[in-house]
Amino acid sequence: MPTIDVGQYLLVYNAFSFTFATMAAATLFLWLSRSQVGPAYRSALVISGLVTAIAAYHYFRIFESWESAYEVRNGVIQVTGLAFNDAYRYVDWLLTVPLLLIELILVMRLSQSETMSKSIKLGFAAALMIVLGYPGEIADDNATRAIWGTLSTVPFLYIVWELFKGLGASIERQPESVKGLIKGARMLTFASWGFYPIVYMIPFTNMGGGSVETAVQIGYTIADIIAKAGVGVLVYMIAVRKSAVEYGEPGHTVTTAS
Ligand code: RET
């Protein structure tokens, strides 16, 4: 573990603690909101809540791992010899990234066969992207990091292409009142996902070891909050709006002209 100063240690410590609370709160919100949307959209909310629940658990473990990697003695920070475990983050992504894509697909309510084929293709590409990124993340030298990072970028670009090209046509078939929101969710997904490879490249800069470690942890943490809790809330808004169009406003029934 690189040596860091007390300020950096506490910044990361507080960020992990805050993120655990945010993910846990988002889970409760998403699961408790199930009854506010029509039956077709409930699984989108269940999956969104599952993503934040998995993240809450992992942030708790990440927090503990950070705490045991360093100790503060007489105001001076020292490494304990126990390495900070990056695997929690990657296992979290391995589970949540495919689910995040599925949650976007579900809220669009495509045909069953389209939902199935897009979920499998995108879910598989997402898992491959994470698996290929991990050896680079834990490598000590930048050459290894660059090789795995480049390999991981291939499925990443495929996902981005699918989100814009493949889902673009389906978005055009969505009700007018939700098109903007769905495009917003896609944009937020794209922007937050684009942040991860940038954070991954921080070790290529010549900031000191402690600053690199701090920036990488804070960077991934911010991206996770946006990609999971932020997109989750947008998916909730889309589900509420589509339910109003398809099932009527809460308290009203949809009447069809005869
Ligand atoms: C890695 C390795 C370097 C190249 C690329 C990467 C992409 C990571 C992404 C992660 C997304 C994670 C999410 C988590 C939230 O649940 C693995 C950093 C392209 C896009 C959305």
Boltz pocket constraint, residues with backbone or C-beta under 6 A from the ligand:
constraints:
  - pocket:
      binder: B
      contacts: [[A, 92], [A, 93], [A, 96], [A, 97], [A, 100], [A, 129], [A, 130], [A, 132], [A, 133], [A, 134], [A, 148], [A, 149], [A, 150], [A, 152], [A, 153], [A, 156], [A, 193], [A, 194], [A, 196], [A, 197], [A, 200], [A, 223], [A, 224], [A, 227], [A, 228]]
      max_distance: 6.0
